[in-house]
């Protein structure tokens, strides 16, 4: 896997404009905004990308995150083991690739 690490909402939006991603891993609380704005932009710009959120609080423990961010495929509680995160990304990407393409 190739990884691009950014530390802010602004950097994330710049990267999403500049390149394509198969998956996005978003920390829910960012220094200059939140992951909701990034996920919303990604839904427009990268509709096939799997979005995984990482949260260190219990704020979205009721599942409401899936209503606010419909392109979220999974939520992980922080701290997250790198191998677990890599396995989840790999699993979601293999599911995405096995879906039949939509008629255009």
N, C-alpha and C positions, 0 to 999 in steps of 0.2 A: 504494500500500500504506500501511496505517496500522500504526505500530510502537509497541509499549509496551516500554520498556527498564527492566529491573530489575537489581539488583546482588547479589542474594542468593537463596538457596533460599527463605527465609521470604517475601520479596517476591514471588517467582514463584508460590508456592502461594496467596498472597492474591489475586493477579491471576487465576489460573486459577479460583478460587472465584467471583470477581466478574464475570468476563466470558468470552465465547467467543473462541477463536482458531482460525484455519485452519491455522496453522503455529506451531511453537515452535522457536526456535534456542537451543540450550543449550550454554554453555561447560561442559566436563566437570568442571572444578574450580571450586567456588564457595567464598566465604569461610566460610559456615556449613553446608557440606554439599556434596553432589555432585548432578550432573544426574540420576543414576539415580533418586533419590527424586522429583524433579520429573517425570521421564518416566513413572514408575510411577503417580503421581497423575494425570497427564494422560491416561494410557491408560484410567483409570476415568472421569474427568470429561469428557474431550474425545477420545473414541475415534476420531474421524475426522480429528483434527489430524495433519498431517505433522510429524514431529520430525526436526530436523537437529542433529547435534552438531558442535561445533567443539572441536578438541583441539590443544594446543600441545606435547604429548608424544607419544612413540611407544608409549605403554602399551597402547592398543587397536589397534595396527597389524595384529594378527593376525585381525581381524574378530570377536573375541569380544564386542564391544559389541552386535552384533545378537542374540546369545543372552541377554545381560543385560537388554537394552532392546528387546523385540520391536517396539515402535512406532517405532523409529528407521528412517528412510527413507534417510538419507545421513550420511556423516561427512566433514567438511572439515578440512583441516590449517590451523592458524593460522600466519601471518596470512591473512585472507580479504579479498578485494576485495569491496566493497559491491555492485558490479554483478553479480559472480558469484553472490553469495548471493541477491540479488533474482531473478536468472534461475532459480536452482534452486527457490526458493519458488514462483515463477510456474509452473514446469514441474510441480512436484508437485501444486499446486492444480488445474491443468488436468487432470492425470491423475485426481485424486480426483473432479472434477466429471463426467468422462466415464464413470465406472463406473456400471453399472446399480444402481439401488437394490435393496436386499434386501427380499424379501417379509416383511411384518411381521405 
